[in-house]
Amino acid sequence: MRQKDVYPAGRLDHDSEGLLLLTDDGALAHRLTDPKHKQPKTYLVQVDGALSDEAMQTLRRGVVLNDGPTLPTIAVHAQEPSWLWPRDPPVRFRKSIPTSWLSITLHEGRNRQVRRMTAAVGFPTLRLIRVRIGDYTLDGLAPGDTRVLSR
């Protein structure tokens, strides 16, 4: 019997972490990744510095990048997650410079968009973890773990 083909529904950059959906349902993969469907993608982001309210407002309104303005986002201050796994290699640590966490939800998916947005408001991304794509979440999965879903 022939095994069905499995496709990734989206991708993660080499230095990003978190949820990666693999599916044998081409229509689902298309619905989750095609920009016309505007599926929300939520990320937990650790940035370099104490994130200002002004920067958060700019992220919410949308940021002008070199390839044009982004759509407005949902951006909120967040706490470092208690369930967070160690990162290898570790995020750089500088005693004199604080870091901040935020949750950001996009409805578009440009190349390295979250990293470019936080850098544009003066707070470079140190760690980026995708926790949700549409209705699918990372909830409770450790690195390398899988969860099989059915219709």
C-alpha positions as CSV (number, residue, x, y, z in Angstrom):
1,M,0.0,0.0,0.0
2,R,1.3,3.5,-0.9
3,Q,1.9,5.9,1.9
4,K,0.2,9.3,1.4
5,D,2.5,12.2,0.8
6,V,3.0,14.5,3.8
7,Y,3.5,18.2,3.4
8,P,4.6,21.0,5.8
9,A,1.9,23.6,6.3
10,G,4.3,26.5,6.5
11,R,7.9,26.6,7.6
12,L,10.2,27.8,10.4
13,D,13.5,29.6,9.9
14,H,16.6,27.8,11.1
15,D,16.8,29.9,14.2
16,S,13.1,29.8,15.0
17,E,11.3,27.2,17.2
18,G,7.9,25.8,17.9
19,L,4.9,24.5,16.1
20,L,5.4,22.9,12.7
21,L,2.4,21.2,11.1
22,L,2.8,18.3,8.8
23,T,-0.2,17.0,6.9
24,D,-1.3,14.6,4.2
25,D,-4.3,16.9,3.4
26,G,-3.2,19.3,0.6
27,A,-6.3,21.4,1.0
28,L,-5.6,22.0,4.7
29,A,-2.0,22.9,3.9
30,H,-3.2,25.4,1.3
31,R,-5.8,26.9,3.6
32,L,-3.2,27.4,6.4
33,T,-0.5,28.8,4.2
34,D,-2.1,30.8,1.4
35,P,-2.1,34.5,2.2
36,K,-5.6,35.0,0.9
37,H,-7.0,32.9,3.8
38,K,-5.1,35.1,6.4
39,Q,-4.8,32.4,9.0
40,P,-3.5,33.8,12.3
41,K,-0.1,32.7,13.4
42,T,0.9,33.4,17.0
43,Y,4.5,33.7,18.3
44,L,6.1,34.2,21.6
45,V,9.0,36.5,21.1
46,Q,12.0,37.4,23.4
47,V,13.5,40.7,22.4
48,D,16.7,42.5,23.4
49,G,15.8,45.4,25.8
50,A,12.9,46.6,27.9
51,L,10.0,46.7,25.4
52,S,8.4,50.1,25.4
53,D,4.6,50.8,25.1
54,E,5.4,53.0,22.1
55,A,7.1,50.1,20.3
56,M,4.1,47.9,21.2
57,Q,1.7,50.4,19.7
58,T,3.8,50.6,16.5
59,L,3.7,46.8,16.2
60,R,-0.1,46.8,16.7
61,R,-0.6,49.4,14.0
62,G,1.8,47.8,11.5
63,V,5.4,48.5,10.7
64,V,6.9,49.8,7.4
65,L,9.5,47.3,6.2
66,N,11.7,47.4,3.1
67,D,9.1,45.4,1.2
68,G,6.2,47.6,2.3
69,P,3.9,48.1,5.3
70,T,2.7,45.1,7.4
71,L,-0.9,44.5,8.4
72,P,-1.9,45.5,11.9
73,T,-1.1,42.8,14.5
74,I,-2.2,41.7,17.9
75,A,0.8,42.4,20.2
76,V,0.7,42.1,24.0
77,H,3.4,42.0,26.7
78,A,4.0,38.5,27.9
79,Q,5.8,36.7,30.7
80,E,8.6,34.2,30.0
81,P,6.7,30.9,29.7
82,S,7.1,28.5,32.6
83,W,7.1,25.5,30.1
84,L,10.0,26.9,28.0
85,W,12.7,24.3,27.1
86,P,16.4,25.2,27.1
87,R,17.6,26.5,23.8
88,D,20.7,25.1,22.0
89,P,22.6,27.2,21.4
90,P,21.5,29.4,24.3
91,V,20.3,33.0,23.7
92,R,23.0,35.5,24.4
93,F,23.0,36.7,27.9
94,R,24.1,40.2,28.9
95,K,23.7,41.2,32.5
96,S,23.4,44.9,31.9
97,I,20.7,44.6,29.2
98,P,17.2,43.3,30.1
99,T,15.1,41.2,27.8
100,S,11.3,41.3,27.3
101,W,8.7,38.9,26.1
102,L,5.7,39.5,23.9
103,S,3.0,37.6,22.1
104,I,2.4,38.6,18.5
105,T,-0.3,37.4,16.1
106,L,0.1,37.9,12.4
107,H,-2.4,37.5,9.6
108,E,0.3,37.4,6.9
109,G,3.5,35.5,6.6
110,R,6.5,37.4,5.0
111,N,10.0,36.1,5.2
112,R,11.4,36.6,8.7
113,Q,8.6,39.1,9.4
114,V,8.5,39.0,13.2
115,R,12.2,39.5,13.4
116,R,12.2,42.4,10.9
117,M,9.2,44.0,12.7
118,T,10.8,43.9,16.2
119,A,14.1,45.2,14.8
120,A,12.3,48.0,13.0
121,V,10.9,49.3,16.4
122,G,14.4,49.0,18.0
123,F,14.1,45.6,19.8
124,P,15.9,42.8,18.0
125,T,14.5,39.3,18.4
126,L,16.5,36.9,20.5
127,R,14.1,34.0,20.5
128,L,11.1,33.2,18.4
129,I,8.6,30.4,19.2
130,R,5.6,29.8,17.1
131,V,2.8,28.6,19.4
132,R,-0.3,28.6,17.1
133,I,-1.3,28.3,13.4
134,G,-5.1,28.9,13.0
135,D,-6.8,26.5,15.4
136,Y,-3.7,24.3,15.9
137,T,-1.5,24.9,19.0
138,L,1.7,23.8,20.5
139,D,-0.1,23.1,23.9
140,G,2.1,20.8,25.9
141,L,4.4,19.5,23.2
142,A,8.1,19.4,24.0
143,P,10.7,19.7,21.2
144,G,10.6,16.7,19.0
145,D,7.2,15.5,20.3
146,T,4.4,14.9,17.9
147,R,0.6,14.7,18.1
148,V,-1.5,13.0,15.5
149,L,-4.7,14.8,14.7
150,S,-7.8,13.5,12.9
151,R,-10.7,15.3,11.4
